[in-house]
Amino acid sequence: MPMEAAEIEALIKAKLPDAQVTIRDLAGDGDHYAAVIVSEAFRGKTKVQQHQLVYDALQGQMGGALHALALQTSAPD
Amino acid sequence: MDQQNVHDWIKDQVQSNDVVLFMKGNRHFPQCGFSAQVVRMLDYLGVDYKDINVLDDNDVREGIKTYTNWPTIPQLYVKGEFVGGCDILTEMFQEGELQQHLEQKDIAFEKRSAPA
C-alpha cells in the first residue's frame, strides 16, 4: 500500500521535530514522492548520514511501502 | 544463502571491483527509474563499473540493504566504500563532487561536468 504524504511528514517530524518538510506527489498517483527536508539535525553530517536519519524516521517503510521517495536534505542556512 | 554468506559475497564483489553498482535490472536494461538515472550518469562519465542486478537474486536484494544499512536500491560502491543512492549521486554529479570523488579514488573517467 502506498503511503499518504501527511503520514510521511508525520513520521519525519516525530523523529526530527524541527524539520521543515515539503512533500510533492511527483506523478499524482500517491506513490511517487519527492521530499525536501531542512533540519538542524543534518548540520555537519554527510549526505549519506542525513538520508540515514530520514530512513530511520520512516521506520523501515523506505524500500518497502515507500519505493519511490526522492530525498533532498539540508541544514538551515 | 544465509545473511552472513550474502554479506561475504557482497564484500568480495565490492572489494574485487573498483566500482560496483547494485541496481534493478542491468546497465543495458534498467528496470527502475532510479537505477536508470545512475546508469546514465556513470555511462556519461565513461566509468568502468560492474553492474549487479538485485532482481536476479532475492538474497542479494535483501542482503545489500543490511550490508550498509541502506534500505533502497540502487547503491554505488567505489573501492569498497558505499557512496550513495540515486538522490545523493545525482546531487554529487551536478555539483561535480562525484567527479572529484572518482578522481580522489583513482578511478578512470572522462572529466565532464553535468549537462546544463
N, CA and C atoms of all chains as a GROMACS GRO file, in nm:
protein
  579
    1MET      N    1   0.084  -0.122   0.000
    1MET     CA    2   0.000   0.000   0.000
    1MET      C    3   0.086   0.126   0.000
    2PRO      N    4   0.058   0.218  -0.088
    2PRO     CA    5   0.132   0.344  -0.085
    2PRO      C    6   0.099   0.421   0.043
    3MET      N    7   0.186   0.514   0.077
    3MET     CA    8   0.162   0.596   0.196
    3MET      C    9   0.114   0.734   0.157
    4GLU      N   10   0.036   0.793   0.248
    4GLU     CA   11  -0.008   0.931   0.227
    4GLU      C   12   0.107   1.027   0.258
    5ALA      N   13   0.110   1.140   0.187
    5ALA     CA   14   0.213   1.239   0.211
    5ALA      C   15   0.212   1.286   0.357
    6ALA      N   16   0.092   1.303   0.413
    6ALA     CA   17   0.081   1.351   0.552
    6ALA      C   18   0.141   1.251   0.650
    7GLU      N   19   0.129   1.123   0.618
    7GLU     CA   20   0.183   1.018   0.704
    7GLU      C   21   0.336   1.020   0.700
    8ILE      N   22   0.390   1.041   0.581
    8ILE     CA   23   0.536   1.050   0.567
    8ILE      C   24   0.587   1.169   0.648
    9GLU      N   25   0.518   1.282   0.633
    9GLU     CA   26   0.560   1.402   0.703
    9GLU      C   27   0.553   1.383   0.854
   10ALA      N   28   0.447   1.317   0.902
   10ALA     CA   29   0.430   1.296   1.046
   10ALA      C   30   0.543   1.208   1.102
   11LEU      N   31   0.580   1.105   1.029
   11LEU     CA   32   0.689   1.017   1.074
   11LEU      C   33   0.820   1.094   1.083
   12ILE      N   34   0.846   1.176   0.982
   12ILE     CA   35   0.972   1.253   0.982
   12ILE      C   36   0.974   1.352   1.098
   13LYS      N   37   0.862   1.418   1.120
   13LYS     CA   38   0.857   1.518   1.227
   13LYS      C   39   0.860   1.456   1.366
   14ALA      N   40   0.814   1.333   1.378
   14ALA     CA   41   0.821   1.265   1.507
   14ALA      C   42   0.967   1.244   1.547
   15LYS      N   43   1.053   1.220   1.448
   15LYS     CA   44   1.196   1.195   1.476
   15LYS      C   45   1.275   1.326   1.475
   16LEU      N   46   1.238   1.416   1.385
   16LEU     CA   47   1.310   1.542   1.370
   16LEU      C   48   1.210   1.657   1.387
   17PRO      N   49   1.180   1.693   1.513
   17PRO     CA   50   1.070   1.787   1.540
   17PRO      C   51   1.090   1.924   1.474
   18ASP      N   52   1.214   1.965   1.454
   18ASP     CA   53   1.235   2.100   1.397
   18ASP      C   54   1.227   2.099   1.244
   19ALA      N   55   1.210   1.984   1.186
   19ALA     CA   56   1.223   1.973   1.040
   19ALA      C   57   1.114   2.049   0.965
   20GLN      N   58   1.158   2.117   0.859
   20GLN     CA   59   1.063   2.170   0.762
   20GLN      C   60   1.054   2.067   0.651
   21VAL      N   61   0.936   2.017   0.631
   21VAL     CA   62   0.919   1.907   0.536
   21VAL      C   63   0.826   1.952   0.423
   22THR      N   64   0.874   1.940   0.300
   22THR     CA   65   0.789   1.968   0.184
   22THR      C   66   0.782   1.842   0.101
   23ILE      N   67   0.661   1.794   0.081
   23ILE     CA   68   0.647   1.671   0.004
   23ILE      C   69   0.566   1.698  -0.122
   24ARG      N   70   0.620   1.654  -0.232
   24ARG     CA   71   0.549   1.667  -0.359
   24ARG      C   72   0.512   1.529  -0.411
   25ASP      N   73   0.393   1.518  -0.463
   25ASP     CA   74   0.349   1.394  -0.528
   25ASP      C   75   0.389   1.407  -0.674
   26LEU      N   76   0.494   1.336  -0.711
   26LEU     CA   77   0.556   1.359  -0.842
   26LEU      C   78   0.467   1.318  -0.959
   27ALA      N   79   0.399   1.208  -0.944
   27ALA     CA   80   0.323   1.155  -1.057
   27ALA      C   81   0.172   1.168  -1.037
   28GLY      N   82   0.132   1.220  -0.920
   28GLY     CA   83  -0.010   1.232  -0.892
   28GLY      C   84  -0.076   1.099  -0.863
   29ASP      N   85   0.006   0.999  -0.831
   29ASP     CA   86  -0.050   0.865  -0.811
   29ASP      C   87  -0.042   0.820  -0.665
   30GLY      N   88   0.001   0.912  -0.576
   30GLY     CA   89   0.012   0.874  -0.435
   30GLY      C   90   0.121   0.772  -0.410
   31ASP      N   91   0.214   0.758  -0.503
   31ASP     CA   92   0.316   0.656  -0.489
   31ASP      C   93   0.458   0.704  -0.520
   32HIS      N   94   0.467   0.816  -0.592
   32HIS     CA   95   0.599   0.869  -0.628
   32HIS      C   96   0.614   1.008  -0.568
   33TYR      N   97   0.692   1.016  -0.460
   33TYR     CA   98   0.705   1.142  -0.389
   33TYR      C   99   0.847   1.196  -0.396
   34ALA      N  100   0.856   1.327  -0.378
   34ALA     CA  101   0.985   1.390  -0.352
   34ALA      C  102   0.972   1.466  -0.222
   35ALA      N  103   1.068   1.450  -0.133
   35ALA     CA  104   1.063   1.522  -0.006
   35ALA      C  105   1.186   1.611   0.007
   36VAL      N  106   1.161   1.736   0.042
   36VAL     CA  107   1.270   1.828   0.074
   36VAL      C  108   1.262   1.851   0.224
   37ILE      N  109   1.370   1.821   0.295
   37ILE     CA  110   1.368   1.826   0.441
   37ILE      C  111   1.484   1.913   0.490
   38VAL      N  112   1.449   2.012   0.571
   38VAL     CA  113   1.551   2.101   0.627
   38VAL      C  114   1.546   2.085   0.779
   39SER      N  115   1.661   2.050   0.839
   39SER     CA  116   1.664   2.030   0.984
   39SER      C  117   1.804   2.057   1.038
   40GLU      N  118   1.808   2.112   1.160
   40GLU     CA  119   1.937   2.133   1.228
   40GLU      C  120   2.010   2.000   1.246
   41ALA      N  121   1.933   1.892   1.258
   41ALA     CA  122   1.994   1.761   1.284
   41ALA      C  123   2.091   1.720   1.172
   42PHE      N  124   2.077   1.782   1.055
   42PHE     CA  125   2.162   1.743   0.942
   42PHE      C  126   2.297   1.815   0.943
   43ARG      N  127   2.307   1.919   1.025
   43ARG     CA  128   2.429   2.001   1.019
   43ARG      C  129   2.553   1.919   1.053
   44GLY      N  130   2.655   1.934   0.969
   44GLY     CA  131   2.782   1.866   0.995
   44GLY      C  132   2.782   1.719   0.956
   45LYS      N  133   2.670   1.671   0.903
   45LYS     CA  134   2.665   1.529   0.864
   45LYS      C  135   2.681   1.515   0.711
   46THR      N  136   2.730   1.399   0.671
   46THR     CA  137   2.740   1.372   0.528
   46THR      C  138   2.599   1.345   0.474
   47LYS      N  139   2.586   1.352   0.342
   47LYS     CA  140   2.456   1.324   0.280
   47LYS      C  141   2.407   1.183   0.316
   48VAL      N  142   2.499   1.088   0.316
   48VAL     CA  143   2.460   0.952   0.350
   48VAL      C  144   2.403   0.948   0.491
   49GLN      N  145   2.470   1.015   0.585
   49GLN     CA  146   2.422   1.017   0.724
   49GLN      C  147   2.288   1.091   0.735
   50GLN      N  148   2.272   1.198   0.657
   50GLN     CA  149   2.146   1.275   0.659
   50GLN      C  150   2.030   1.188   0.610
   51HIS      N  151   2.052   1.119   0.500
   51HIS     CA  152   1.945   1.034   0.446
   51HIS      C  153   1.916   0.918   0.541
   52GLN      N  154   2.022   0.869   0.610
   52GLN     CA  155   2.000   0.760   0.704
   52GLN      C  156   1.911   0.803   0.820
   53LEU      N  157   1.926   0.929   0.864
   53LEU     CA  158   1.839   0.981   0.969
   53LEU      C  159   1.693   0.978   0.923
   54VAL      N  160   1.671   1.016   0.799
   54VAL     CA  161   1.534   1.015   0.746
   54VAL      C  162   1.483   0.872   0.734
   55TYR      N  163   1.569   0.782   0.686
   55TYR     CA  164   1.527   0.642   0.674
   55TYR      C  165   1.489   0.585   0.811
   56ASP      N  166   1.569   0.622   0.914
   56ASP     CA  167   1.537   0.576   1.050
   56ASP      C  168   1.399   0.627   1.091
   57ALA      N  169   1.372   0.754   1.059
   57ALA     CA  170   1.244   0.814   1.096
   57ALA      C  171   1.129   0.740   1.028
   58LEU      N  172   1.154   0.690   0.910
   58LEU     CA  173   1.047   0.624   0.833
   58LEU      C  174   1.027   0.478   0.875
   59GLN      N  175   1.102   0.437   0.977
   59GLN     CA  176   1.078   0.308   1.043
   59GLN      C  177   1.060   0.190   0.948
   60GLY      N  178   1.153   0.174   0.860
   60GLY     CA  179   1.151   0.056   0.777
   60GLY      C  180   1.055   0.060   0.658
   61GLN      N  181   0.985   0.173   0.643
   61GLN     CA  182   0.893   0.184   0.528
   61GLN      C  183   0.970   0.207   0.398
   62MET      N  184   1.086   0.272   0.411
   62MET     CA  185   1.164   0.306   0.291
   62MET      C  186   1.215   0.177   0.228
   63GLY      N  187   1.198   0.168   0.097
   63GLY     CA  188   1.241   0.047   0.029
   63GLY      C  189   1.129  -0.056   0.026
   64GLY      N  190   1.030  -0.038   0.114
   64GLY     CA  191   0.915  -0.126   0.112
   64GLY      C  192   0.796  -0.052   0.055
   65ALA      N  193   0.705  -0.008   0.145
   65ALA     CA  194   0.588   0.067   0.101
   65ALA      C  195   0.629   0.192   0.024
   66LEU      N  196   0.742   0.250   0.068
   66LEU     CA  197   0.789   0.371   0.003
   66LEU      C  198   0.902   0.339  -0.093
   67HIS      N  199   0.868   0.292  -0.209
   67HIS     CA  200   0.971   0.262  -0.307
   67HIS      C  201   1.023   0.392  -0.368
   68ALA      N  202   0.931   0.483  -0.393
   68ALA     CA  203   0.968   0.599  -0.473
   68ALA      C  204   0.955   0.728  -0.394
   69LEU      N  205   1.054   0.753  -0.311
   69LEU     CA  206   1.062   0.879  -0.239
   69LEU      C  207   1.199   0.937  -0.265
   70ALA      N  208   1.203   1.041  -0.347
   70ALA     CA  209   1.330   1.108  -0.374
   70ALA      C  210   1.357   1.204  -0.260
   71LEU      N  211   1.478   1.201  -0.204
   71LEU     CA  212   1.510   1.281  -0.086
   71LEU      C  213   1.607   1.393  -0.119
   72GLN      N  214   1.580   1.507  -0.059
   72GLN     CA  215   1.677   1.616  -0.064
   72GLN      C  216   1.684   1.672   0.078
   73THR      N  217   1.802   1.667   0.138
   73THR     CA  218   1.815   1.709   0.278
   73THR      C  219   1.918   1.820   0.290
   74SER      N  220   1.896   1.908   0.386
   74SER     CA  221   1.997   2.009   0.416
   74SER      C  222   1.972   2.069   0.553
   75ALA      N  223   2.077   2.134   0.607
   75ALA     CA  224   2.062   2.208   0.732
   75ALA      C  225   2.014   2.349   0.696
   76PRO      N  226   1.949   2.418   0.789
   76PRO     CA  227   1.901   2.553   0.759
   76PRO      C  228   2.019   2.646   0.726
   77ASP      N  229   1.998   2.745   0.643
   77ASP     CA  230   2.103   2.842   0.607
   77ASP      C  231   2.138   2.930   0.726
   78MET      N  232   2.127  -1.894   0.053
   78MET     CA  233   2.240  -1.836   0.128
   78MET      C  234   2.188  -1.769   0.255
   79ASP      N  235   2.260  -1.786   0.367
   79ASP     CA  236   2.219  -1.710   0.484
   79ASP      C  237   2.282  -1.571   0.476
   80GLN      N  238   2.240  -1.485   0.569
   80GLN     CA  239   2.280  -1.345   0.557
   80GLN      C  240   2.433  -1.328   0.562
   81GLN      N  241   2.500  -1.406   0.646
   81GLN     CA  242   2.645  -1.393   0.656
   81GLN      C  243   2.712  -1.425   0.522
   82ASN      N  244   2.664  -1.531   0.457
   82ASN     CA  245   2.721  -1.568   0.328
   82ASN      C  246   2.695  -1.462   0.223
   83VAL      N  247   2.575  -1.403   0.227
   83VAL     CA  248   2.543  -1.297   0.131
   83VAL      C  249   2.635  -1.177   0.154
   84HIS      N  250   2.652  -1.141   0.281
   84HIS     CA  251   2.739  -1.028   0.312
   84HIS      C  252   2.883  -1.055   0.268
   85ASP      N  253   2.928  -1.178   0.287
   85ASP     CA  254   3.064  -1.213   0.242
   85ASP      C  255   3.074  -1.201   0.091
   86TRP      N  256   2.970  -1.246   0.022
   86TRP     CA  257   2.970  -1.239  -0.125
   86TRP      C  258   2.972  -1.092  -0.172
   87ILE      N  259   2.889  -1.010  -0.107
   87ILE     CA  260   2.884  -0.868  -0.144
   87ILE      C  261   3.020  -0.802  -0.118
   88LYS      N  262   3.076  -0.834  -0.002
   88LYS     CA  263   3.206  -0.777   0.034
   88LYS      C  264   3.311  -0.813  -0.072
   89ASP      N  265   3.309  -0.937  -0.115
   89ASP     CA  266   3.402  -0.981  -0.217
   89ASP      C  267   3.382  -0.903  -0.348
   90GLN      N  268   3.256  -0.881  -0.385
   90GLN     CA  269   3.227  -0.806  -0.508
   90GLN      C  270   3.279  -0.662  -0.500
   91VAL      N  271   3.252  -0.595  -0.387
   91VAL     CA  272   3.289  -0.453  -0.378
   91VAL      C  273   3.439  -0.436  -0.354
   92GLN      N  274   3.506  -0.542  -0.310
   92GLN     CA  275   3.650  -0.530  -0.290
   92GLN      C  276   3.730  -0.573  -0.412
   93SER      N  277   3.671  -0.659  -0.495
   93SER     CA  278   3.748  -0.705  -0.611
   93SER      C  279   3.713  -0.627  -0.738
   94ASN      N  280   3.617  -0.533  -0.727
   94ASN     CA  281   3.586  -0.445  -0.841
   94ASN      C  282   3.591  -0.300  -0.791
   95ASP      N  283   3.659  -0.213  -0.865
   95ASP     CA  284   3.675  -0.075  -0.819
   95ASP      C  285   3.541  -0.004  -0.804
   96VAL      N  286   3.453  -0.023  -0.903
   96VAL     CA  287   3.323   0.045  -0.899
   96VAL      C  288   3.213  -0.059  -0.920
   97VAL      N  289   3.124  -0.068  -0.825
   97VAL     CA  290   3.015  -0.166  -0.834
   97VAL      C  291   2.882  -0.096  -0.812
   98LEU      N  292   2.788  -0.122  -0.903
   98LEU     CA  293   2.653  -0.067  -0.888
   98LEU      C  294   2.553  -0.182  -0.868
   99PHE      N  295   2.492  -0.182  -0.750
   99PHE     CA  296   2.380  -0.274  -0.727
   99PHE      C  297   2.255  -0.204  -0.776
  100MET      N  298   2.184  -0.266  -0.867
  100MET     CA  299   2.071  -0.199  -0.932
  100MET      C  300   1.960  -0.295  -0.965
  101LYS      N  301   1.845  -0.237  -1.004
  101LYS     CA  302   1.734  -0.319  -1.052
  101LYS      C  303   1.743  -0.324  -1.204
  102GLY      N  304   1.757  -0.442  -1.257
  102GLY     CA  305   1.783  -0.459  -1.399
  102GLY      C  306   1.933  -0.454  -1.421
  103ASN      N  307   1.974  -0.441  -1.546
  103ASN     CA  308   2.117  -0.427  -1.573
  103ASN      C  309   2.141  -0.298  -1.650
  104ARG      N  310   2.268  -0.267  -1.674
  104ARG     CA  311   2.304  -0.137  -1.735
  104ARG      C  312   2.238  -0.120  -1.872
  105HIS      N  313   2.215  -0.230  -1.942
  105HIS     CA  314   2.154  -0.221  -2.074
  105HIS      C  315   2.002  -0.215  -2.068
  106PHE      N  316   1.947  -0.262  -1.956
  106PHE     CA  317   1.801  -0.264  -1.942
  106PHE      C  318   1.764  -0.240  -1.796
  107PRO      N  319   1.781  -0.115  -1.749
  107PRO     CA  320   1.743  -0.086  -1.611
  107PRO      C  321   1.592  -0.105  -1.594
  108GLN      N  322   1.552  -0.155  -1.477
  108GLN     CA  323   1.409  -0.180  -1.456
  108GLN      C  324   1.349  -0.093  -1.346
  109CYS      N  325   1.412   0.022  -1.324
  109CYS     CA  326   1.362   0.117  -1.227
  109CYS      C  327   1.423   0.252  -1.265
  110GLY      N  328   1.344   0.357  -1.252
  110GLY     CA  329   1.390   0.490  -1.293
  110GLY      C  330   1.514   0.537  -1.218
  111PHE      N  331   1.521   0.502  -1.089
  111PHE     CA  332   1.637   0.546  -1.009
  111PHE      C  333   1.764   0.476  -1.056
  112SER      N  334   1.752   0.346  -1.082
  112SER     CA  335   1.868   0.272  -1.134
  112SER      C  336   1.909   0.326  -1.270
  113ALA      N  337   1.810   0.355  -1.354
  113ALA     CA  338   1.838   0.406  -1.489
  113ALA      C  339   1.916   0.538  -1.482
  114GLN      N  340   1.878   0.620  -1.384
  114GLN     CA  341   1.943   0.750  -1.374
  114GLN      C  342   2.091   0.737  -1.336
  115VAL      N  343   2.120   0.644  -1.245
  115VAL     CA  344   2.260   0.626  -1.205
  115VAL      C  345   2.341   0.568  -1.322
  116VAL      N  346   2.282   0.476  -1.395
  116VAL     CA  347   2.348   0.421  -1.513
  116VAL      C  348   2.382   0.533  -1.612
  117ARG      N  349   2.285   0.623  -1.634
  117ARG     CA  350   2.309   0.733  -1.727
  117ARG      C  351   2.428   0.818  -1.683
  118MET      N  352   2.437   0.846  -1.554
  118MET     CA  353   2.547   0.930  -1.505
  118MET      C  354   2.682   0.859  -1.522
  119LEU      N  355   2.687   0.731  -1.484
  119LEU     CA  356   2.813   0.657  -1.493
  119LEU      C  357   2.856   0.642  -1.639
  120ASP      N  358   2.759   0.615  -1.726
  120ASP     CA  359   2.792   0.600  -1.868
  120ASP      C  360   2.837   0.733  -1.928
  121TYR      N  361   2.773   0.840  -1.887
  121TYR     CA  362   2.809   0.974  -1.933
  121TYR      C  363   2.953   1.006  -1.896
  122LEU      N  364   2.992   0.962  -1.775
  122LEU     CA  365   3.129   0.987  -1.728
  122LEU      C  366   3.227   0.881  -1.779
  123GLY      N  367   3.176   0.782  -1.850
  123GLY     CA  368   3.263   0.679  -1.907
  123GLY      C  369   3.333   0.594  -1.801
  124VAL      N  370   3.266   0.577  -1.686
  124VAL     CA  371   3.326   0.498  -1.578
  124VAL      C  372   3.310   0.349  -1.610
  125ASP      N  373   3.415   0.273  -1.584
  125ASP     CA  374   3.408   0.128  -1.598
  125ASP      C  375   3.353   0.073  -1.466
  126TYR      N  376   3.239   0.006  -1.471
  126TYR     CA  377   3.181  -0.044  -1.346
  126TYR      C  378   3.116  -0.179  -1.367
  127LYS      N  379   3.101  -0.250  -1.256
  127LYS     CA  380   3.031  -0.377  -1.260
  127LYS      C  381   2.887  -0.354  -1.214
  128ASP      N  382   2.792  -0.399  -1.294
  128ASP     CA  383   2.651  -0.388  -1.253
  128ASP      C  384   2.604  -0.523  -1.201
  129ILE      N  385   2.535  -0.518  -1.088
  129ILE     CA  386   2.479  -0.639  -1.029
  129ILE      C  387   2.328  -0.620  -1.017
  130ASN      N  388   2.254  -0.708  -1.082
  130ASN     CA  389   2.108  -0.699  -1.085
  130ASN      C  390   2.049  -0.768  -0.963
  131VAL      N  391   1.995  -0.689  -0.870
  131VAL     CA  392   1.942  -0.748  -0.746
  131VAL      C  393   1.813  -0.826  -0.772
  132LEU      N  394   1.751  -0.802  -0.888
  132LEU     CA  395   1.627  -0.873  -0.918
  132LEU      C  396   1.654  -1.020  -0.953
  133ASP      N  397   1.782  -1.050  -0.982
  133ASP     CA  398   1.818  -1.188  -1.014
  133ASP      C  399   1.824  -1.278  -0.891
  134ASP      N  400   1.836  -1.219  -0.774
  134ASP     CA  401   1.861  -1.299  -0.655
  134ASP      C  402   1.805  -1.228  -0.532
  135ASN      N  403   1.700  -1.285  -0.476
  135ASN     CA  404   1.634  -1.218  -0.364
  135ASN      C  405   1.724  -1.208  -0.241
  136ASP      N  406   1.817  -1.302  -0.225
  136ASP     CA  407   1.908  -1.294  -0.111
  136ASP      C  408   1.997  -1.171  -0.123
  137VAL      N  409   2.041  -1.145  -0.245
  137VAL     CA  410   2.126  -1.027  -0.268
  137VAL      C  411   2.043  -0.900  -0.252
  138ARG      N  412   1.921  -0.904  -0.304
  138ARG     CA  413   1.833  -0.788  -0.295
  138ARG      C  414   1.809  -0.746  -0.150
  139GLU      N  415   1.788  -0.844  -0.062
  139GLU     CA  416   1.768  -0.813   0.080
  139GLU      C  417   1.901  -0.790   0.151
  140GLY      N  418   2.002  -0.867   0.111
  140GLY     CA  419   2.133  -0.859   0.178
  140GLY      C  420   2.201  -0.725   0.160
  141ILE      N  421   2.183  -0.665   0.043
  141ILE     CA  422   2.252  -0.537   0.017
  141ILE      C  423   2.195  -0.428   0.107
  142LYS      N  424   2.070  -0.443   0.148
  142LYS     CA  425   2.009  -0.342   0.235
  142LYS      C  426   2.067  -0.348   0.376
  143THR      N  427   2.096  -0.467   0.423
  143THR     CA  428   2.151  -0.479   0.559
  143THR      C  429   2.302  -0.460   0.558
  144TYR      N  430   2.366  -0.488   0.444
  144TYR     CA  431   2.513  -0.477   0.436
  144TYR      C  432   2.559  -0.337   0.476
  145THR      N  433   2.488  -0.235   0.424
  145THR     CA  434   2.526  -0.096   0.451
  145THR      C  435   2.420  -0.025   0.534
  146ASN      N  436   2.319  -0.096   0.581
  146ASN     CA  437   2.207  -0.032   0.649
  146ASN      C  438   2.151   0.081   0.562
  147TRP      N  439   2.121   0.047   0.440
  147TRP     CA  440   2.067   0.143   0.343
  147TRP      C  441   1.951   0.074   0.274
  148PRO      N  442   1.829   0.126   0.289
  148PRO     CA  443   1.712   0.046   0.250
  148PRO      C  444   1.675   0.050   0.103
  149THR      N  445   1.743   0.132   0.024
  149THR     CA  446   1.699   0.145  -0.114
  149THR      C  447   1.807   0.103  -0.213
  150ILE      N  448   1.762   0.075  -0.333
  150ILE     CA  449   1.848   0.035  -0.445
  150ILE      C  450   1.815   0.133  -0.556
  151PRO      N  451   1.909   0.184  -0.630
  151PRO     CA  452   2.050   0.145  -0.645
  151PRO      C  453   2.142   0.188  -0.530
  152GLN      N  454   2.258   0.122  -0.526
  152GLN     CA  455   2.365   0.158  -0.434
  152GLN      C  456   2.497   0.151  -0.509
  153LEU      N  457   2.576   0.257  -0.497
  153LEU     CA  458   2.706   0.260  -0.566
  153LEU      C  459   2.820   0.247  -0.465
  154TYR      N  460   2.914   0.158  -0.498
  154TYR     CA  461   3.034   0.138  -0.415
  154TYR      C  462   3.157   0.170  -0.498
  155VAL      N  463   3.248   0.248  -0.440
  155VAL     CA  464   3.374   0.278  -0.506
  155VAL      C  465   3.487   0.236  -0.412
  156LYS      N  466   3.575   0.151  -0.462
  156LYS     CA  467   3.686   0.097  -0.381
  156LYS      C  468   3.634   0.042  -0.248
  157GLY      N  469   3.527  -0.032  -0.254
  157GLY     CA  470   3.477  -0.099  -0.136
  157GLY      C  471   3.391  -0.014  -0.045
  158GLU      N  472   3.375   0.113  -0.080
  158GLU     CA  473   3.307   0.205   0.012
  158GLU      C  474   3.175   0.252  -0.049
  159PHE      N  475   3.070   0.253   0.032
  159PHE     CA  476   2.939   0.300  -0.014
  159PHE      C  477   2.943   0.450  -0.039
  160VAL      N  478   2.898   0.492  -0.156
  160VAL     CA  479   2.899   0.636  -0.188
  160VAL      C  480   2.759   0.695  -0.174
  161GLY      N  481   2.656   0.624  -0.221
  161GLY     CA  482   2.522   0.677  -0.206
  161GLY      C  483   2.424   0.609  -0.298
  162GLY      N  484   2.298   0.652  -0.285
  162GLY     CA  485   2.193   0.606  -0.374
  162GLY      C  486   2.168   0.711  -0.480
  163CYS      N  487   2.056   0.698  -0.548
  163CYS     CA  488   2.030   0.783  -0.664
  163CYS      C  489   2.028   0.933  -0.631
  164ASP      N  490   1.958   0.970  -0.524
  164ASP     CA  491   1.945   1.114  -0.493
  164ASP      C  492   2.079   1.177  -0.460
  165ILE      N  493   2.156   1.107  -0.376
  165ILE     CA  494   2.287   1.160  -0.336
  165ILE      C  495   2.380   1.167  -0.456
  166LEU      N  496   2.381   1.062  -0.538
  166LEU     CA  497   2.470   1.059  -0.654
  166LEU      C  498   2.433   1.170  -0.752
  167THR      N  499   2.302   1.192  -0.769
  167THR     CA  500   2.258   1.297  -0.862
  167THR      C  501   2.306   1.434  -0.814
  168GLU      N  502   2.288   1.459  -0.683
  168GLU     CA  503   2.335   1.587  -0.629
  168GLU      C  504   2.486   1.600  -0.644
  169MET      N  505   2.558   1.492  -0.612
  169MET     CA  506   2.705   1.495  -0.623
  169MET      C  507   2.749   1.518  -0.767
  170PHE      N  508   2.682   1.452  -0.860
  170PHE     CA  509   2.715   1.464  -1.002
  170PHE      C  510   2.696   1.608  -1.048
  171GLN      N  511   2.582   1.667  -1.011
  171GLN     CA  512   2.554   1.803  -1.055
  171GLN      C  513   2.650   1.905  -0.996
  172GLU      N  514   2.697   1.878  -0.873
  172GLU     CA  515   2.791   1.969  -0.807
  172GLU      C  516   2.936   1.940  -0.846
  173GLY      N  517   2.960   1.835  -0.923
  173GLY     CA  518   3.097   1.798  -0.958
  173GLY      C  519   3.166   1.716  -0.849
  174GLU      N  520   3.093   1.686  -0.741
  174GLU     CA  521   3.154   1.612  -0.628
  174GLU      C  522   3.177   1.465  -0.662
  175LEU      N  523   3.089   1.410  -0.745
  175LEU     CA  524   3.107   1.270  -0.783
  175LEU      C  525   3.236   1.256  -0.864
  176GLN      N  526   3.256   1.351  -0.956
  176GLN     CA  527   3.376   1.351  -1.038
  176GLN      C  528   3.501   1.363  -0.949
  177GLN      N  529   3.493   1.453  -0.849
  177GLN     CA  530   3.604   1.470  -0.753
  177GLN      C  531   3.631   1.342  -0.676
  178HIS      N  532   3.522   1.280  -0.635
  178HIS     CA  533   3.535   1.157  -0.556
  178HIS      C  534   3.605   1.048  -0.638
  179LEU      N  535   3.565   1.036  -0.766
  179LEU     CA  536   3.626   0.935  -0.852
  179LEU      C  537   3.775   0.964  -0.871
  180GLU      N  538   3.806   1.093  -0.887
  180GLU     CA  539   3.944   1.134  -0.908
  180GLU      C  540   4.028   1.099  -0.784
  181GLN      N  541   3.974   1.132  -0.666
  181GLN     CA  542   4.045   1.102  -0.541
  181GLN      C  543   4.069   0.953  -0.524
  182LYS      N  544   3.976   0.874  -0.575
  182LYS     CA  545   3.988   0.729  -0.558
  182LYS      C  546   4.063   0.664  -0.675
  183ASP      N  547   4.120   0.750  -0.764
  183ASP     CA  548   4.198   0.698  -0.877
  183ASP      C  549   4.117   0.612  -0.973
  184ILE      N  550   3.993   0.650  -0.995
  184ILE     CA  551   3.910   0.579  -1.092
  184ILE      C  552   3.915   0.655  -1.224
  185ALA      N  553   3.941   0.583  -1.333
  185ALA     CA  554   3.947   0.649  -1.464
  185ALA      C  555   3.807   0.688  -1.509
  186PHE      N  556   3.793   0.811  -1.561
  186PHE     CA  557   3.665   0.855  -1.617
  186PHE      C  558   3.690   0.976  -1.705
  187GLU      N  559   3.591   1.012  -1.784
  187GLU     CA  560   3.602   1.132  -1.866
  187GLU      C  561   3.563   1.252  -1.783
  188LYS      N  562   3.651   1.350  -1.776
  188LYS     CA  563   3.627   1.465  -1.688
  188LYS      C  564   3.527   1.560  -1.752
  189ARG      N  565   3.400   1.528  -1.731
  189ARG     CA  566   3.293   1.610  -1.786
  189ARG      C  567   3.205   1.658  -1.672
  190SER      N  568   3.153   1.778  -1.686
  190SER     CA  569   3.058   1.823  -1.584
  190SER      C  570   2.918   1.785  -1.630
  191ALA      N  571   2.824   1.796  -1.538
  191ALA     CA  572   2.686   1.760  -1.570
  191ALA      C  573   2.633   1.850  -1.679
  192PRO      N  574   2.553   1.796  -1.772
  192PRO     CA  575   2.495   1.880  -1.877
  192PRO      C  576   2.403   1.984  -1.813
  193ALA      N  577   2.402   2.103  -1.872
  193ALA     CA  578   2.320   2.211  -1.814
  193ALA      C  579   2.172   2.180  -1.832
   0.00000   0.00000   0.00000
